Amino acid sequence: MRIAIVGGGIGGLALALGLQQRGIACDVYEAAPEVKELGVGITLLPHAMRELAALGLQPRLESLGIENLESVFFNRWGQFIYREPRGRHAGYAVPELGMHRGKLHGAMLEAALQRLGASCIHLDHRCTGLQQDAQQVTLDFVNVRGNPQPSVQADVVIACDGVNSTVRRQFYPDEKPAFGGINTWRGVTVHKPILGGKTYLRIGSIDTGKMVIYPIVDNIDGHGSQLINWVAEVRQADAGMNDWNKPGRFEDFLSFFQDWSFDWLDVPDLIFHSRQVLEYPMVDKDPVPRWTFGRVTFLGDAAHPMYPRGSNGCAQGLVDARTLADLLARGGDPTQALNEYEAVRLPATAKVVETNRTVPPDFIIMMADQASGGRPFPGTIDDLVPVEEFRRISDEYKKVAGFALERCES
């Protein structure tokens, strides 16, 4: 069986490693002519780590990232709202890690080159389209200069080419990203450890400015400082959509956070001393009725682009990869495996897409703001909202996303 994976990102490499682990050969076709350490931070939740551990990558990743001890929520005045333990500290068998996305990708690529062999990883192959009949799929490629590469024939094609998937566009040509007026800016800053240096922080909410902050590299300067990943999110009804390809500008968003100076963190200072700022729109796509068309299916962001809330997009792609690898390993008609994969994963991820839009984990802060009338509260938040209500929101999200403790340990 000839399997072609279009896209050599996290989802594509996870599928390739999973297939190789099950004795199934495949080829990966990646558009980039060379792989660089790109991006900023990523959080690997327990269901993501479970899949990566099954691929034999956990020791390497633990050496590259920082294990999160806790997740803590604050309002925009720096007042404490809710805390919960994370990863091993919450009873999971695996850690929750914060790390540089490029280091995760690099570790996966290194493993793929060692296990599959360099001849199965094809760089500088940007897919431009495909044709299929009852027997096979033919993929067309160009290189970075736009010159045609030799066409490839395969029995099965899995599109892992991201939110702007060329393969998906062939089947949904009129589809556009869904933009609800939320823009984001991301950066990394060398900074002393915040709240002990093992905390995933959410501060504020998107309507008045929200920050997500967590460390991704320890002792980066030899003096105990960490590389801190931060994400600023702001919803404005009349906002145009940020550009994926432009560097961010402080003047576009810093004003929302200029007064966020707390006794435990100076947020404007953290932003201003960033090594770089990147801008992105917060977009997803409405769930589609099908992913599988004959011998072709979608995986990861090509299948279910979702808001980057709850640190869950990467994890869902990893679960996709394991599910599909298991089904293809059964043998028989591969198109049946593709259809079974869709039947399992499409409704589950559609629910995550919807939940990320409506009741993501940071709904906890929105609820606290509503209870306090959008003002700082006297005393503690327990006087306004019982902690059990915040815990319920968090637990419900874990169930939808697939990392409730009982599910991860079963």
N, C-alpha and C positions, 0 to 999 in steps of 0.2 A: 504494500500500500504506500503510495506516494503522498505525503502530507506536506503542504506548503503553508507556512505561517507568515502572514504579511504584517510586518512590524516587529522590531526587536526590542521593544520596551519591557516593562516589568511583566505585563500579562503575557506577551509573546514568549519571553524567555522562561517564565514559569511553566507554560504549556510545553515548550521544548524539553525542559528538564524533566517534567513529569512523564512525557512520552518516552524519553530515553530510559528513565527509571523502570518503565514497564516493558522495555525491550522493543520499542517502536521507533523506527527511524523517522526523521523529519528534516526539513530545511527551513531556515529562517531568512527572510528577505527584509532588510532594513534600509530605509531611505538615506540615512546619514552616511556620508563617505568615511567618517571616522567617529568613534565614540569618545565623547568628552564628558567630564564631570560637570554636568549642567544641573540647573535647578536650585532649589533651596531645601527646606526641611520636609520631612515626612514622618508621620507617626505610625508605627506598626502595632496595631491592636492585637489582642489575643487570637482572634480568628485568622489574621494575617500571619502572625508568628507560628501558629499551628501548621499552616500550609508550608511556610518556609522551613520550619523544623523538619517536616516530613521529607523535604528535598535535601536535607543534610546541610542547611546553610546557617543554622542557629549559632553555632560557636563563632563563625566568622562575623556575623552581623552583631553579635554582642560585643565583639572587640572593636567595632566601628561606631557604635552608637552609645546612647545614655539611657539607662533603665529608668523609667518613670516610677516614682513612688506614689504619686497622688495626682488627682485632677482637682483643681480648685476654681471656684467661680466667685467673681467680685462684680459689684455694680460700678458705674463710671465714676463714682466718688471714692473708689478704693475700699468700699465696705464689704466685708466678708459675707458670702451668701451660703455656699455649700461646698463640702469637701468629701471626696471618696477615695479610697485606696485603689490602685491600678495594678494590673498584671499579676505577678507572683504575690504581691502584697495584698491582693484581693482574693487569693486562693486559686488562681489559675496555675497551670503547670508550666506556662511559658511567660516570659517577661513582656511588658509593653516597652517598646524602644522608640526614642526620638533619634533621628539621624539625618544626615544629608542624603537627599534623594539620589544624587550622583554616585555616592558610595554604595548605596543599595544596588543600583543598576550595575555598577562596576563589578561588585561581588557576584552578581548573577551572571553577567557576561563572562567573567573569568571561569566560573563553573561550567557554563555552556561550552566554551572553547575547549576546556579540558575533557569533558565527558562526551560531547558530540563530535568534536574535532572541528578545526578551523574551516574545513571544506564545506561544512553544513551551515555556516554563518556567512551570509552574503551581504556585505555592506554596499552602499552606493547603488541600491536597487529601489527606486521609488515606483510604486505600482501606479499605473495610469488607467487600468481597466482589466476586464476579464470577459471571457466568453466560455460557455459550457454547453456540453451535450450530455447524453445519457451515460457516457463512458468516462469523461474527464473534463477538467477545467484547464483553460489556457490563460496564463497571466502575462500581461504586458508590462514592461519596465523601461524606465529611462534612468540615466545617471544624473549626477548633479549638474552637468552641463547641458542636459536635455537631450543627449544622444541616446538612441534606443539601445537597450540591452537585449540579449537573446531572450525570447519568450520561454516560459516554463510551463510544462504540463504536469498536472497533479490529479490524484483521485479525490482529494479533499483539500479545501482551502479554508483557513481560519483567519478572519480579518481581526488583527490586533493593532490596527493603525490609528487608534486614538479618536478623540472627539471629532476631529475633522476627517474621518475615515473616507478615503477614496472609494473603497469597496462598498461601504454602506451607501454612499452617495449614488452609486450605480443603481441601487434598488429603491432609494428614496431621494430622487433628484431634486425635489422642491423643498426638502426639509431645511429648517434654519434653527440655530440655537435659540433657546427660550431665555430671554433676558428680562429680568424684573426690576431693573434699575439699581442693582447692587454691583458696585465696583470694589475691587480689592487691590491692595499694594502689598508687596512682600519684600522682605529684606533679611539680612543676617548681620548681627552686630557682635563684636568682641566686648564682653561685659562681665562683671563679677557675677557669681552665681546668685540667682534670685530665689528667695525662700528656700534655701538649702541646695538648690541646683538640680533637683530631680522632680520638678513640678511642672505639669501641663496647666497653663493658665488661660482662662477666658475672662475678659473684662468688658463690661458694657454690652450693648445690643446694637444691631445694624441700623436701627432708626436714629440713634444718637451717636453712633460710632462704636465699633467693637474691635477689640484686639485679641488675637490668639498668640500666645508666647510660650516657647519651650526651648530647652537647650538641645543642641545636636552634636557638639564636639566638646569634650572635656579638656581642661588645662591647655588651651590652644596656644597660649603664649609662654608657657613655662612658669607662669606666676599665679596659676590657679583660675584664670579667667576662662569663661566658656564662650563658644560660638552660639549665640542666641538667635533662633529663628523667630520672626514675628510676622504676623499678617494683620493688616488693617482692613476692615470692611465697613462700607458706608452705603446705605440705601437712600437714593434721592430720586423722587418721582420723575423729574425732568432731566435726569442725567443721561448723557450719551454713553455708549458702551466703550470701556477701555480697550486699548489695543494690546493683543498678545505679544506684539513684536517691538514695542517701544519701552525704553527705560522710564521708570516712574519719576515724578517730580514732587518734591516736598510741598510746594505751594498748592498742589491739587488736593491734599488731604490733611496736612499737618494741623490745620486750624481746628479740626474736630477734636484733637487730642491735646491742644496746647495747655489746658489747665489740669491735665492728668498727672499731677505730681503728688505722689503718696509717700508716706514715711517709709514704705518698703520698696518703692520703684518710681523713678522719674521716666514716664513714658515718652515725652517729647525728646529727652536726651537719648533714650534707646533708639528712637527712630532716626534722629539727626546724625548719629554716629554710625549708621549702617554702612557697610562696605559697598553696597549697591542697593538700588530699589528697582523692582520690576512691577509693572502694572498688568492686571488681568481683569477681565469682566467675570463676574460670577454667573455662569450660564450652565444650563443642563439641556436636555431634550425630552420632549414628551415620550413616554414609553410607546413603542411601536408594536403592531400586532404580531410580527414575526421577525426572527433573526435568520432563520434558515431558508435558503433557496436552493433546492437541489443538493449540490455538493459543496455549497458555500454557507458558512455561518459567521457570526460576529462574537467577539469576546472582549471583556473589559470595557474601557471607555468607548470603543466602537459599538458596543452593544447597548450600554446603559449609562451614558454621560449623566453625572449627578453633581449637585452642589457639593463643594468640598467642605462639608460640615460633618462633624462626627468622625473625621479621619478615616472615612470608610470606603472611598472609591478604590484605592489600591487593594484593600482586603477583598472586595467583591470580585475583582478581576482574578485574584489568586484562587478564590473558591471556584470561579468559572473554570479555571485551568485544570484544577484537580478533578472536578466533576467530568469534564470532557475527556481528559486522559483516561479516567476509569472506564468510561463508556466505550471509547475506541479500543481499549485493551481487551474487551470481551470478544472482539473479532466479529465476523459476519458482515452484513451490509453496513458500510460506514454511514450511509445517509440515514439509516435508522438511528444510529448513535447520535448524529447531529440533531435529529428531531427530538429524541429523548432528552438530550441536553437542554434544548430550548424549553421543553415542557417543564423541566425542573427549575431552571434558572431565570427564565423571563419573568414569571409572576413574582418570584421572590425579590428580584432586583427592582422591579417596577414599584413594589411597596417601599423599598428604601428610597427611591427617587422621590416619591410623594412625601414620605416622612421628612426627608431632608428639606423639603420646601415648607412644611407646615409645623412640625413639632421636632426640630432638631434638639440636641442636648442643650444648646444655649437658650432654649425656651425657658429654662430655669431662671435665667436673668430677666427675661421679659416678664415672667410671672412676678418676680420680686419687685420690678419697677412698677408694675400695675398695682400691686398691693400697697406700695409706698406712695402712690400718686405721682410717680416720676420725680420724687424728691429724695434727698438723703433721709434715712430713717433714724429715729432716736433708739437707743438701746440696741437690741439685736434683731436680726431678721426673724428669729423664732417667735417674736411677739406678733408678727404679721402672717407668716406662713409656716406651718409645721414642717419639719425636716422630712417627714414621711412623704409629703407631696413632692418635694424635689427628688427624693429617692425613687418614687414611682415613675416620674418622667424619665429618669436615667435608665431604670430597669426596663421600661417599655421600649426605649430606643434600642437597647442591647438585644432584646428579643427580636425586634424587626430586622436588625442588621445581622443577626446570627451569632452574636458573641455573649449571650447570656451564659453565666458560669456553668449551669447544668448542661447546656448544649455543647460548649467547648470541651467539657470533660467527658462527654459520653462517647 
